[in-house]
Amino acid sequence: MDLITESKLRELAKNSGLENLEIKENTIITPSARQYLRDKKIELPGEKQKKAESSQAKTKAQSETEANDSDQISKGRAKVDKKSADFKYQSYYSGAYFKEKPEAMTQIFANKLVYKDHPLIEYRGKLDSFQSQILEVMLVVETEEIPGLYQDLEESLEIMRNILAAEVRDQEFNLETIIGLTAAEIRARSHNPQKYFSVKHILPSPDLGKILIKLNSLRSSVREVEIAAIKAFRDEKGIKRPDIIKALNRMSSVFYVMMCKYQAGKYKKEVI
């Protein structure tokens, strides 16, 4: 194994020059000799190849970065300094910045974006759809001229809107009374309609008629909202919003109580 020192190089340079210097791969070169060769602009074995490989890697990385940047820009992601205010939205997941909202994302809180299949967004969508259902039933009830039932549905619609607002604003929701009854009274009447309304438990059937079938549809749909809420608010520690879960649970009982009241003739058509 050869050994090249600075003194050996200086002697070689003085006698025959370094132009035709050949260094084998297994040659040991002292640090001072390496520096001497660099000062003379003589490349060491393998350095030329390393430079070429480094240049290729740098070019490839730059191309990938540019392609990724282009892709992110096409999705609306902003190329800005995080200290800059030149952006509208930010990813809830990664903190990435966006100038425009990507089509597959929506706001979860403030300017934070999540994909639209996020459990909380799915819950909000279910709640939104359910409010639409209540409105449809209200129009039918209005046509049928049943003001008492219309008022109960209107109050229920307001409760659902308040439940949504409480979640978005991170406020506690307390369902005290609805349709003139406390949560406990609603629960008791839904469990024993015979005692309170002199009617048996109602089983879904085409014979129930248009109004009862629509009320039953609301009862079953709010159960779906409740399940979506559980998925949205459940984590390894338990349920984060038990107040909302409790309220939604009571709301299914509310619509069942409306069914019992209607069946018992408690909602009278207005006589004109």
C-alpha positions in Angstrom: 0.0 0.0 0.0 1.5 3.3 -1.1 1.8 6.3 1.2 1.9 9.9 -0.2 3.0 12.7 2.0 3.3 16.4 1.4 7.1 16.3 1.4 7.0 13.5 -1.2 4.7 15.5 -3.4 7.0 18.6 -3.2 10.0 16.5 -4.1 8.1 15.0 -7.1 6.9 18.5 -8.2 10.5 19.8 -8.0 12.0 16.9 -10.0 9.4 15.8 -12.6 6.3 17.8 -12.0 2.8 16.6 -11.0 1.1 16.7 -14.4 1.2 13.0 -14.8 0.8 12.0 -11.2 -1.2 8.7 -10.8 -2.7 7.8 -7.5 -4.2 4.4 -7.0 -7.4 3.9 -5.1 -5.9 2.1 -2.1 -3.1 4.8 -1.8 -3.0 6.5 1.6 -2.8 10.3 1.3 -1.9 12.3 4.4 -4.2 15.3 5.1 -1.4 17.8 4.4 -0.8 16.0 1.0 -4.4 16.3 0.1 -4.5 20.0 0.8 -1.3 20.4 -1.2 -2.9 18.7 -4.2 -6.1 20.8 -3.9 -3.9 23.9 -3.8 -2.3 22.7 -7.1 -5.9 22.0 -8.4 -5.1 18.3 -8.9 -8.2 16.1 -8.3 -7.9 13.2 -5.9 -9.0 9.7 -6.9 -12.8 9.4 -7.0 -13.4 13.2 -6.5 -14.4 13.8 -10.1 -16.9 10.9 -9.9 -18.2 12.2 -6.6 -18.7 15.7 -8.0 -20.6 14.2 -11.0 -22.8 12.1 -8.7 -23.5 15.0 -6.4 -24.4 17.3 -9.3 -26.8 14.7 -10.7 -28.4 14.2 -7.3 -28.8 17.9 -6.9 -30.4 18.3 -10.3 -32.8 15.4 -9.6 -33.8 16.8 -6.2 -34.4 20.3 -7.7 -36.5 18.8 -10.5 -38.6 16.8 -8.0 -39.0 19.9 -5.8 -40.1 22.0 -8.8 -42.6 19.3 -9.8 -43.9 19.1 -6.3 -44.2 22.8 -6.0 -46.1 22.9 -9.3 -48.4 20.2 -8.1 -49.0 22.0 -4.7 -49.7 25.3 -6.5 -52.2 23.6 -8.7 -54.0 22.4 -5.5 -54.0 25.9 -4.2 -51.2 25.6 -1.7 -49.3 28.9 -1.2 -45.6 29.2 -1.6 -45.1 31.8 1.1 -43.0 32.3 4.1 -44.9 31.1 7.2 -44.5 34.6 8.7 -46.2 36.1 5.7 -49.9 37.0 5.7 -50.1 36.2 2.0 -52.4 33.2 2.5 -56.1 32.5 3.3 -56.1 29.0 4.6 -53.9 26.4 6.4 -54.0 22.6 6.6 -55.4 21.3 9.9 -53.2 18.2 9.4 -49.8 19.5 8.3 -49.8 23.2 8.7 -49.3 23.7 4.9 -50.5 27.1 3.6 -53.1 27.7 0.8 -54.0 30.7 -1.2 -57.2 29.1 -2.4 -59.3 26.3 -0.9 -58.8 23.0 -2.7 -62.1 21.5 -3.9 -61.7 18.4 -1.7 -61.2 20.4 1.5 -63.4 22.6 3.7 -63.0 24.7 6.9 -63.2 23.0 10.2 -62.3 25.9 12.5 -61.4 29.5 11.4 -59.1 29.2 8.3 -58.1 25.6 9.1 -58.8 23.1 6.3 -59.6 19.4 6.4 -60.8 16.9 3.8 -64.5 16.8 3.5 -64.7 13.2 4.8 -63.3 14.3 8.2 -65.7 12.8 10.9 -66.6 16.3 12.2 -67.4 17.6 8.8 -69.5 14.4 8.1 -71.4 15.1 11.4 -72.0 18.7 10.4 -73.3 17.5 7.0 -75.7 15.1 8.6 -77.0 17.8 10.9 -77.4 20.2 8.0 -79.3 17.5 6.0 -81.5 16.8 9.0 -82.5 20.4 9.3 -83.5 20.3 5.7 -85.7 17.3 6.5 -87.4 19.2 9.3 -88.2 22.1 6.9 -89.8 19.7 4.4 -92.0 18.2 7.1 -92.9 21.7 8.3 -94.2 22.6 4.8 -96.4 19.5 4.8 -97.7 20.2 8.3 -98.4 23.8 7.3 -100.4 22.6 4.3 -102.4 20.2 6.5 -103.1 23.1 8.9 -101.7 21.6 12.1 -100.4 24.7 13.9 -99.5 23.0 17.2 -97.3 20.4 15.4 -95.8 23.1 13.2 -94.7 25.1 16.3 -93.2 22.0 17.9 -91.2 21.3 14.7 -90.2 24.9 14.5 -88.8 24.7 18.0 -87.0 21.5 17.2 -85.4 23.1 14.1 -84.1 25.9 16.4 -82.7 23.4 18.8 -80.8 21.6 16.0 -79.4 24.9 14.8 -78.3 25.7 18.4 -76.6 22.3 18.7 -74.6 23.0 15.5 -73.7 26.5 16.7 -72.5 25.2 20.1 -70.1 22.8 18.5 -68.7 25.3 16.0 -68.2 28.0 18.8 -66.9 25.4 21.2 -69.7 26.3 23.7 -71.5 23.9 26.1 -75.1 23.0 25.1 -77.8 22.4 27.6 -81.2 21.1 26.5 -83.4 22.4 29.3 -86.9 22.2 27.8 -88.5 21.5 24.5 -92.1 21.4 23.4 -93.0 22.4 26.9 -91.2 19.4 28.6 -87.9 18.9 30.3 -85.4 16.3 29.0 -86.4 14.0 31.8 -90.1 14.4 31.0 -89.5 13.8 27.3 -87.7 10.5 28.2 -90.4 9.4 30.5 -93.2 10.0 27.9 -91.3 8.3 25.1 -90.8 5.2 27.3 -94.4 5.0 28.4 -96.8 6.5 25.9 -99.7 4.5 27.3 -99.4 6.3 30.6 -99.1 9.8 29.2 -101.0 9.7 25.9 -103.2 6.5 26.2 -101.6 5.1 23.1 -99.5 2.0 22.5 -96.0 2.1 21.2 -96.1 3.1 17.6 -94.7 0.6 15.1 -93.8 2.0 11.6 -96.4 1.0 9.0 -97.9 2.4 5.8 -101.2 2.5 7.7 -99.9 5.3 10.0 -100.6 7.9 7.4 -98.5 10.7 5.9 -97.9 12.8 9.0 -96.8 10.0 11.3 -94.6 8.5 8.6 -92.8 11.8 8.1 -92.4 12.3 11.9 -91.0 8.7 12.1 -88.5 9.6 9.4 -87.3 12.5 11.5 -87.0 10.2 14.5 -84.8 7.7 12.6 -82.8 10.4 10.9 -81.8 12.1 14.1 -80.4 8.8 15.2 -78.0 8.8 12.2 -76.9 12.3 13.3 -76.3 11.0 16.8 -74.1 8.2 15.4 -72.1 10.6 13.3 -71.6 12.8 16.4 -70.3 9.9 18.3 -67.8 9.1 15.6 -66.8 12.8 15.5 -66.4 13.3 19.2 -65.0 10.0 20.4 -61.3 9.6 21.0 -59.1 7.3 23.2 -60.2 9.2 26.3 -63.9 8.9 25.6 -66.6 11.3 24.3 -65.4 15.0 24.0 -69.0 16.4 23.7 -71.3 14.4 26.0 -73.6 17.4 26.1 -74.3 17.2 22.3 -74.6 13.4 22.4 -77.2 13.7 25.2 -79.1 16.4 23.4 -79.3 14.4 20.1 -80.4 11.3 22.1 -83.2 13.3 23.6 -84.2 14.7 20.2 -85.0 11.3 18.8 -87.4 10.9 21.8 -88.8 14.4 21.1 -90.0 13.3 17.6 -91.4 10.1 19.0 -93.3 12.1 21.6 -94.7 14.2 18.7 -95.8 11.0 17.0 -97.6 9.9 20.2 -99.2 13.3 20.6 -100.5 13.2 17.1 -101.7 9.7 17.4 -103.5 10.7 20.6 -105.2 13.7 18.9 -103.3 16.3 20.9 -102.6 18.3 17.7 -105.9 19.5 16.5 -106.4 21.0 13.0 -107.1 24.6 13.2 -110.8 25.3 12.6 -111.4 28.3 10.3 
